[in-house]
Each structure stands twice: as C-alpha cells, then as structure tokens.
C-alpha cells in the first residue's frame, strides 16, 4: 500500500455513515465536568461503554441499547438477540458481569412481538442474564422500536478515563466468524455454546481484576479506528497504530475490515509487561489478542503500514464525539499530586 493509498483509505474511513453518527453525539450531548472532585465522579459521565456508580462492593453498571426501527421490523428475533448481545459486551468492556435486562418495545403485530421477545429471552439464556421484563405496546399504527437496558456489577473498572501515554493498545477479536451478507457485521456467536460465549466474556473482568489491563472499549459500528477514537478521546491522548499487526482474513479488503462491527471484539490498554499474560488468557479461549499500537500524548491518531504512515484524526483540531475530559482529568491529577492522595486518583487508577 502506497502513502497515497493509505491516505485515501483514512479519508474514506473518516467519512463513513457510522463515523458520522458518532460525530453527531457531540451535537446532542453537552457535559460539564468542572464539578468533578475525583476520578469516581467521571465514571457516571458519557464516554465509557456504561455508566458506573460506586457501591460498597465495587461498581453498579448501567447501559442501554436502541435498535434501528427497520431492523426491528424486518428481523425481530435477531434484533432482540442483538440488543442483549450488544449490552452484555458493553458491561464486559467495563470489566463487569451482566446481571439483568429490562426492555421497552413497540410493534405492529403480536406474532412479531413474540419473535422479538424470544430473541431477547434466548440471548439472555446464552449469556446467563436475567430477563426482567419491561414495557410492551402493540398497535398497527406504531413504528416498530426496541430499547434494552442492562445492569451489571464490577469489582474493578476498565475505563477510558484510565488511558495514559505509553500504555500499549491491544485488539481482541474472535476470528472464527463470518460477515452477515452485504454488511460489516462479523458474526461469531452462531452455533457457539452458551458455556463458550460466557467464558469469552468473562475474560474482560479477569484481566482487570488481575491487574493486567487499564481501559477497554467495545468495538462498535464505528469500526476499529472509530472505536479507537472513543477509547482515546476522553483523555485527549493520541496513538500510533500499526496496521500490519491487525489480523485480517486475506480475502477481505482493509476498507471493509477496518469498518468491522464484531459480535465479539474489544480494544484494551495495558502496560507492556502485562501483554504476554493477556495474550495467553485470550488464546486459551481461541481468541486473538495482539498489540496494535501505543498511546501517546500527541492528541493525534497516526496509522502506519509497512514503510508509510498517515494521519487518521487529530483531536486538537477536530472533536469526534466531543466527550473529552482531558483538562478536568489533569486538574484531578494535579490535586492528587499536591495533596498526596492515592484513592480515588487518576494516577492510581
């Protein structure tokens, strides 16, 4: 790939509809973190995959997923399953374990509503999550819609607030999947036992509880690079990413693969000395875990391939979601340094 081709690839990926949908978040949400007094105050703010509320046992996690109405109408069973699957991935990305879901849905026919519920129930059984009911409304005049909220618990958190320069960036993927036809959706849950699905998700709380990883982000519809921006933006950090290190099926183009929206896929950060242990843990569940880059303090995301490189994004000139807390996190760091605090502190996260 030449420098020109790499630059063209980066330009194309910056302009995908999924990337635009993330940019639009910043137009809808305005957050003031000026009142935050410690790191825990940031955990309930938008930016991570879930909100995290401190408890005596650790953290209570909350997340919610809404399904696109046309998806709910055309594929009610798969929409129900997907809503649960997306939520349990968000809980895992925080180092947590999912406990229960509730839902609200609107549909036009009882038979399709039944398929929607069956999809949620089956997914809950596979992922060992309690299906706790919710709100149902059926009327021929409605536009089908589904929203599923999830609760979970974490002993220790993986949070984007913990990202700091010199941490390695790791990509975790289940390569045993296939693309849903004519999409970027990589399905790696079909015909997989509940025991395996649960064991794979359980690795995320394991790596944080064992002190191996610091931060994580579920790979969303924004793909690998868009999800990397969401991992970095809260702290205003940058990264150098090595495209050569990303595993990819030979028959799939980079343009398609980097838009990957997997049913199991995460980005994590960790100190270099812990990366080998993480590779081993994930490999034991037949998952790929590879170092694909390193966090730096530039505020810019650069992508290298063989002997060339190109800029993908620069937070100094363009926000992504707009959810950046770098100045406020720096204020907390300085306060912790001056008062010699150790908990809760960004430096000790």
N, C-alpha and C positions, 0 to 999 in steps of 0.2 A: 504494500500500500504506500503510495507516494504521499508527500506532505499535502499536496493539493487534494488528493482523495480523502485523506484524514480530515482535513478542514471541511470538505464538503459533507462528510459523514457527520461531523459535530454540528454543522449548521442544520442539517436535516433533522437530527435528533432534538435539537433545541426547539424546533417548530412543530412537533407532533401535537395532535389534539390532547393527548394525555398530559403532556407538559403544560399546555395552555390551561388545562383545568386546574393544575396545581398553582400556576401563577395567579389565577382568579381568586384563590383563597385569600391572598393579601388584599384584594379589593373588598372582601366581605367581612374580614375579621380585623379588629384593631385591639391590641393588647398593651396595657400599661403595666410594666413590671417594676416601676420605680418604688413601689411599696414593699417589694420583696426584701426580707431581712436575712434569709438564709437559703440554702440550696433547696430545702423541702418546699419552700414557697413556689419554686419554679415547676415542681413536678405535676401540679394540677393545671398548669397553663398549656395552651395548644403548642404543639411541637413534637411531642413524643407520639408513639402509636396509641397510647392510652393515657388517661389521667391517673395519677397515683396519689392516694390520700394516706398519710402516715397513720398507723394503728400501733397498739402495744405489741402486736405480733409481726409487724413489718409494714406492708402497704396493701391497701384495698385498691384494686384496679377497676376502671370503668372505660368501656369503649362502645362504639355504635357504628354500624354499617347500614347504608341505604342502598338498595338495588335499583338499577335503571328500570323505569316502568316498562319499556318494551321487552326487556329481559324477563321480567316477572310475568308479563302477559304471554310470551311465546314459550318460555321454558320454566314453568312454575316449580317443578321438582328441583331442577338444577339451581334455580335462583334461591330456593330455600336452603339447599345444601351449601351453596357458595357463601351465603350470608353468615352461616355458622362458621364455616372454614376460615373466612377472612377474619372473623372476630377472634377465633382461638389463636390464629397466627399473631394478631396484634398483642394479645395477652402474653404469648411466648416471647415476643420481641422485647418485652419489658422485664424478662426473667421471671414471669409469673406462671401460675397454673390456673386455668379457667375453672369456674365453679358452676355458673348458671347463666341462662339467657332468658330474656323476655322479648316479645316482638309485637309490632303493630303492622297489620296489613289490611289493604283494601283490594277487593277483587269483584269481578262481574258475575262469576258463576261458582256455585258451591263445589262442583267437581274439580275445578282448577284450584280453588282454595284448599281443597283436601290434598291435592298434589303438593301445594306449597308447604303445608304443614308436615306432610310426610317427608319431604326433603329435609326440613329442619329437624324432625324427630330422628331420622336415620343418621344425619350428621352428628347430632348430639350423642347418640349411642356409640358411634365410632370414635368420637373424641372424648367420651366419658364426661359429658357436661350435662347438668340438669336442665331439662326443658321446663321452664316455669310459667309458660302461658303468656298472656298479654291482651291485646285488643284486636278484635275481629269485626270487620264490617263488609257486607256483601250487598251489592246493588248493581243492576245492569247499567246504570249511568256512570259508574265510577271508572276512573283510570286506574288500572292495577298498580299497586305500590307496596313495597315491603321495607321495613326498618327493623333491625335486630340489634338489641343492646346486650352487652355481656358484662359479667362481673368476674373478677379473679383475685388471687392473692399472690403476693410475692414476699419472700423473706429479705432479699436484697434486689436492688433495681439495676437493670440495664437502661440507661437513659442517654439521650443525645446531649443532655446537659453535662455529661461526663467527658465528652470528646475534648482531647487536648493534643497539641502538636507532638510529634514523634511516636504516637501510637500507630501500630500497623492496622491496615484495613483488610478485613477478611471477607470473602464471599463464600457463603454456604448454599449449595444447591443440590437438589435431588435430580440427577441427570437421567434417571430411569422414567422418562415421561414422553409425552407426545404433544404436539401442538393441536389444540382444537382447530378444526378446519378454518382457514382464512382469518385467523386471529393471531395475536401474540400471546394468548393464554396457554401456558405449559401445564398440562395435567399430569400429575404424578401421584394421584391418590386412588385412581380406579383400580379395582381388583387387588388392593393392598389391605391387609388385615388391620383390624382395629388396634391390635397389640403393637404392630409396627408403626402405625400413624401416631399413636400415643407416645411410644418410645422416642420417635424422632423429635416430637415437640418438647419432650421432657429434657432434651439436651440443652435447651436455652437456659432454664433455671439452673441446671447443673453447672454451666460454665461461669455464671456469676456467683453462685454460692461457693464454688471452689476458688474464687478469686482470679479466674483466668481472663475474663472479658470485662470491659468497662461500659460499652454502649452498643446499641443494636437498633436496626431498623428493618422492618418487614419490607421486602421488595414489592412495591405497589405497581399500579398500571403505568406509572411514570417510567418504569424500566429500571435497569441497573444504574444508569447515570443520574436519572431524575431522583431515584431513591437515595443515591449518594449525596445529592444536594440537600435533601431533607435531613440526612444524618449530620451534615456539617453546619447548616445554616444557623441553627440556634446559637452556636458558639462563635460564629463568624470565621471559622477556620477554613483552610483550603486543603488541597491534596494533590499529589502526583499519583496517577493511576496507570498501571502497566496493562495495556490491553492484551499483550501477549500471554499474561498469566491467567486470563479468564478462560475456563473450559468452555468449549463450544463444539457442537456436532459439525463435522466437516461439511455437510451438505447445506448448512444454514448460513446465510449471509450475516455479516456483522450488523448491518442495518436492521435486520429482523431480530437478531439475538439480543442486542442491547436494549430493545423495547420489551424484552421478556417480562411477562407477568405470571410468575410461577405459583402453583398451589403450595409449594414449599421452597422458600428462598429468603435469605437474610443477609444483611451486611452487618458486620460487627467490628469493633475496635478493641485492640488488646496490645499490651506491651510485648515486645519482640520475644522475650524469654518464655512467654506462655503459648506461643503459636503452635509449637510442635505438639503440646499436650492437647490443644484444641483439635488439631488435625486428626489425632488418634481417636479422640472421643467420637467425632462425627464419622470417621471412616468405619468405625465399628458398627454403625447403622447404615452402611453403604451410601454415605453422603459425601460429596466433595466439599472440602474446606481448604481454601487456598488464599494466600496473601496476595492481594492485587494492588496494593499501594500503601502510602503512608500519609498521615495527617501532617499538615504544616501550618504555619502562621500567616500565609500569604493572602488568604481570603479568595484565592483563585483555584479552580479545578483544571488541572492540565492532564491531558491523556497522551501517553506515549505508545508508539507501536514500532518495534524494531529500532530503526535509527532515526525516527522522526517523532515529532510531538505537535500537539495543537491545543489551544485553549477551548474548554467546553463552557465555562462560566466564570464570572468574576463578581463576587458579592459586593465588592467595593463600588461597582458601577451599576449593578442591576440586582435587585432583590429577586428571590424566587417565590416562596410563599409569603415572604415578608415577616416571618416569625423568627426574628433574630434578637437574642438577649445578650449579645456579647458585652456591651457596656455595663449592663446591670450585673452580669456574672463577674466581670472584672472588679466591680465595686465590692461584691461579696468576698472575692479572693483577698482584696486589699484589707478589708475589715478583719478577716480571719487572721491574716498575717500580723496586723497591728495588735490584735488582742490575744494572739497565740491560741485561738480556738482550734479545736480539732474536729468537733462534730456539732451540727452538720456543716460541712465546709466543702466548697468546690474542690479545694486542694486535696482533701482526703476522701473524695467520693469514690 
